[in-house]
Amino acid sequence: MHAEAAGGMIAQAPVVFVVCGQTTMSRTPFGQPDAAPEEVENGNWTADCAAATENLLLAAEAIGLGAVWTACYPYDDRMAPAREVLGLPANVTPYCIVPVGYPAGEDQPKDKWKPENIHYDHW
Ligand SMILES: Cc1cc2nc3c(=O)[nH]c(=O)nc-3n(C[C@H](O)[C@H](O)[C@H](O)COP(=O)(O)O)c2cc1C
């Protein structure tokens, strides 16, 4: 990953979002509505964070801002400082950091279409 590039963007951006996921969640045992809630693993936390991040990127683009997805999870050297600065509880993991700002120029979307990446009916 591009750690230096990410650090530069994060330092310069006027606004930075840190998308965090809850790795455990409180849930009432299935079929026992009166039972005490239990703390269980949230197996979907990375998918939740990825969807939230993409929505954030699209929303920024829609109002003319520039934003970049920079990885945090699963790299310890990136997660540790974010945890410390934000005082995150143990069950909240910093997933990625999204610096947001005004675009310096106009980038065109890349054409990444590769028909061989699409499989029909069978791999
Ligand atoms: C999971 C993920 C992690 C990324 N982490 C970084 C990062 O750490 N540093 C960075 O400069 N860009 C990061 N990016 C952004 C990509 O490098 C790239 O700018 C973006 O996905 C657009 O891709 P493209 O330029 O190939 O079209 C990340 C993107 C994704 C999807």
The ligand as an SDF file (V2000), in Angstrom:
LIG
                    3D

 31 33  0  0  0  0  0  0  0  0999 V2000
   -9.1580   -1.0960   -0.1040 C   0  0  0  0  0  0  0  0  0  0  0  0
   -8.4610    0.1340   -0.6610 C   0  0  0  0  0  0  0  0  0  0  0  0
   -7.3740    0.6490    0.0110 C   0  0  0  0  0  0  0  0  0  0  0  0
   -6.7050    1.7670   -0.4930 C   0  0  0  0  0  0  0  0  0  0  0  0
   -5.6280    2.2530    0.1860 N   0  0  0  0  0  0  0  0  0  0  0  0
   -4.9470    3.3130   -0.3150 C   0  0  0  0  0  0  0  0  0  0  0  0
   -3.8200    3.8280    0.3770 C   0  0  0  0  0  0  0  0  0  0  0  0
   -3.4490    3.3400    1.4400 O   0  0  0  0  0  0  0  0  0  0  0  0
   -3.1550    4.8670   -0.1640 N   0  0  0  0  0  0  0  0  0  0  0  0
   -3.5620    5.4660   -1.3420 C   0  0  0  0  0  0  0  0  0  0  0  0
   -2.9030    6.4020   -1.7870 O   0  0  0  0  0  0  0  0  0  0  0  0
   -4.6600    5.0170   -1.9970 N   0  0  0  0  0  0  0  0  0  0  0  0
   -5.3500    3.9560   -1.5190 C   0  0  0  0  0  0  0  0  0  0  0  0
   -6.4720    3.4960   -2.1550 N   0  0  0  0  0  0  0  0  0  0  0  0
   -6.9510    4.2220   -3.3440 C   0  0  0  0  0  0  0  0  0  0  0  0
   -6.4770    3.5750   -4.5890 C   0  0  0  0  0  0  0  0  0  0  0  0
   -5.0810    3.5760   -4.6430 O   0  0  0  0  0  0  0  0  0  0  0  0
   -6.9850    4.2840   -5.8320 C   0  0  0  0  0  0  0  0  0  0  0  0
   -6.6430    5.6290   -5.8060 O   0  0  0  0  0  0  0  0  0  0  0  0
   -8.4570    4.1700   -5.9580 C   0  0  0  0  0  0  0  0  0  0  0  0
   -8.9160    2.8840   -5.6130 O   0  0  0  0  0  0  0  0  0  0  0  0
   -8.8180    4.4640   -7.4200 C   0  0  0  0  0  0  0  0  0  0  0  0
   -8.2560    3.4810   -8.1890 O   0  0  0  0  0  0  0  0  0  0  0  0
   -7.6140    3.7880   -9.5970 P   0  0  0  0  0  0  0  0  0  0  0  0
   -6.7430    5.0010   -9.4150 O   0  0  0  0  0  0  0  0  0  0  0  0
   -6.8150    2.5620   -9.9220 O   0  0  0  0  0  0  0  0  0  0  0  0
   -8.7500    4.0120  -10.5120 O   0  0  0  0  0  0  0  0  0  0  0  0
   -7.1500    2.3830   -1.6880 C   0  0  0  0  0  0  0  0  0  0  0  0
   -8.2680    1.8520   -2.3510 C   0  0  0  0  0  0  0  0  0  0  0  0
   -8.9160    0.7440   -1.8470 C   0  0  0  0  0  0  0  0  0  0  0  0
  -10.1130    0.1970   -2.5840 C   0  0  0  0  0  0  0  0  0  0  0  0
  1  2  1  0
  2  3  1  0
  2 30  2  0
  3  4  2  0
  4  5  1  0
  4 28  1  0
  5  6  2  0
  6  7  1  0
  6 13  1  0
  7  8  2  0
  7  9  1  0
  9 10  1  0
 10 11  2  0
 10 12  1  0
 12 13  2  0
 13 14  1  0
 14 15  1  0
 14 28  1  0
 15 16  1  0
 16 17  1  0
 16 18  1  0
 18 19  1  0
 18 20  1  0
 20 21  1  0
 20 22  1  0
 22 23  1  0
 23 24  1  0
 24 25  2  0
 24 26  1  0
 24 27  1  0
 28 29  2  0
 29 30  1  0
 30 31  1  0
M  END
$$$$
